[in-house]
Amino acid sequence: MRPGAVALALAVLLLPAFSAPPGPLPERMADTGGGTQLITAVAPDTGSTTGTVTWWDRRRGHWLEAGSAPARFGANGLTDGATRRQGTNTTPTGLYGLPYAFGIEPAPPGTAYRHRPVRQDSWWCQDNASRSYNRWTEPRPADCAATEAEHLITYGTQYAHALVIGFNYARPVRGRGAGIFLHVNGEGATAGCVSVPKDAMRAILAWANPARRPHIAIGTADGETALTRY
């Protein structure tokens, strides 16, 4: 090899390795639910009570950020949704559908989701002994104790606007948890839900289109509950 060629080869070897910048978060996830809309809720680690919610659109084969807001999580942080226990004040990590919206206030203009108005007799049953476990009930059935249910209308701030998160919803496992929502911020951390400022919740409802099959992915920045693993 000619001396000049040797020098060039050595120079190439000494150059710092080039790495492409990471793509948008949804493109680094194992699964996004198969739709063209996605909400990500990311906390720094499982002990965090705050993080970021971002909503995304998939267009022309790429994920584009549509909006973002600061988020709050459970008072005891986050935990793997597959092994979560009820009453732990933890937010379940994982990828979930968004069955329907509800609210004490009218749905924001442009809301495409089915929206259930909260009435005086609207409850969410969390009683493990009830046939209505992890379901909206109106009125509260006799087998669902009032002490084991949320009287939705009493949460005037948080449930002004909300989306049901499909955690433990399709086939409820008793004791895993009930009543996990994406809703408006209260005074502090949640009991296991994800919350955002009211203007962000209204923006999400006006953006979300059930025909585009949106999901919500909840996780941490890295580790065993990293959002990219879901």
N, C-alpha and C positions, 0 to 999 in steps of 0.2 A: 504494500500500500504506500502511496506517495506520502511524503511528510505532511503536505497540506491536507490530504484526506484524513490522516491520522489526527491532526490537530482539530479538524472539524468534527470528527466523531467524538473526541474527548469533550469538546465544547457542548455538544448535544447532550452527552451523558451528565454533564454538570449542571444543565439547566434545571430549575425547579419543576417538579411534576405539575402538569396542568390538570386541574379538575374543574369540570363544568359546574356552574352554580346550581344549587338544588332547585328543582322545579317547584311549582305551587304545591302546597301541602296535600291536596287531594290526589295529585299524581304520584305521591310517594306512599299512599295508603294501599293496604292489601285488598280492600274492598270499599266501594262507595255506595253500594246498594243498587246499582244498575240504572239509576235515574240520571237526569241531567240537572238536578239541583241538589245541593248538599249544605248542611250546616255543620261546622266543626266547633267543638267546645274544648279548649285546651288549657290545662293547668300546668304550672311548672313541675309539680311533683304531687304525689298522693296526699301529702300533708297540707296542700294549699287550699285556701278557700276562695281564691280569686284567680282569674285568668282572662281568656279572650274567646269570644264567640265571633265567628266569621261565616258569612253565607256566600255561596259560590254558584256560578252558572257554568255549565259545560256547553261550549259553542265551538263549532268547527274542530272538534277533537281536542280542545284544550279547556282547562278549568280557569275561570276568570273570577276574581273577587268582586262581589256585588256590594258588600258592606261589612262593617266590623264594629264591635262594641266591647267594652269591658264586661266581664262576666263574674258571677258569684256562684260558688258551689256549696256543698254541704258543710256544716259546722265542723265535722270531723274529717273533712277532705273527701277523697275519692277512693273507690275500691273496685275490684274486678266485679262486673255485673253478674258473672256466672256463679259467684260464691257469696254475694252480698247477703246480709241478714237485715230483716226489718227492724226499725227502731234504732239503727246505728248512726243516723244523721250523716250518712255518707252518700255521695253521688255515684251511681253505678256507671262504670266505663263500658264501652261497647258501641256497636252500631245498631241504631233502632229506627223503625218507622215512625211516622207522625200521623196517627189515626184521624184526629180532628181537632178543631180549635174550639175554644169557649171563652166566655168573658162576662163580667158583670156589666161592662160598658158595651155599646154596639160595636160590631166589627168595623175596623178601619176601612175607608173607601178602597175598593180594589181587591178586597179579600175574596179569594176563590175557594178556600177551604170551607167545608161544612162547619158552620159555627153554631154552637149551642149556647143560648142565653142562660145565664145563671139566674135562677129564681129563688124565692124564699125557701122552697122545699127541695133544693138541689143539694145532694150530698155525694161524697166519694167514699165508698166503703173500703175500709182497711181491716175489717174484722176477719181474722183467719177462719173463724167458724161459720162465716156467712156464705151463702150461695152467690152473693153479689160481690165477693172479694175482688178488689181492684177494678171496680166498675162504678160509673156514674149511676146513681139511683135517684129516682124522683117519684114519690117521696122515699125516705129511708125505710127499708123493710124491717120487719120485726126482728129478724135474725141478725141484724147488723146493729151492734150496740153504738149509741151515740158517742160514747167515749172512745170508740174504735173507728171513727169516721170523721171526715172533714166536712163541716157545714160551709160549703163554698162561698156563700154570700157574706160570711163574716170576714173574709180576706179581701176587703175592698180595694186595697192597694195592689197586692200581688196578683189577684185574679181579675183585675180590670181587663187584661188580655192574656191569653195563654194558649199553648199548643200541648196536647197530650203527647208524651214521649212513650213509645211502645215498649218500655221495659216491663218484663214479666206480664205482658198484656195478652198475647194470643192464647197461651196456655199457662195461666197463672200457677206458680209454685207457691204454696202456702209458706209464709215465713220469709220469703225472699224480699218482699217489699211491694208497696202499692202507692199510687198517687204521685208518680214522678212526672213533672211538667217542665216546660220552658215557659217562664212567666216573668212578670215585671218585678223589679227589685223591691224588697221590703227594707227593713232597717239594717239588716246585716246578712250574714251567711244564711243559707237555706237549711231545711231539714233533709235535703237530699236531692232537691230539684236543681235546675240551672236557671239563673235569673239574669236579666239584663235591664238597662234603663228603659223607661216606658216608651220613649221615642224610638228606640231600637226595636222593641217588641212590635210596635205598630208597623215599622218598616218591614220587618220580617213577615208579618201577616199579609201585607200588601204585595210582597214579592213572591211568597211561596205559592206554587201551583201544583195541586195534587196530580194533575195530568202528567207532570214531569217527575213524579215519584221521588220527592225529596226525602232524605233521611237525615238523622243527626248522629254524628260520631263524637263520642265523649272520651277523652283520654288525657294522658300526660305527655310532656314533651319528649320523654324517653323512658327507658326501663320496661318492666314487664307489662305495664298498662299504657305503653306508648300508643298514641292515637294511630300511628302508621301501621300498627299491628292488626288493626281492625278492618 
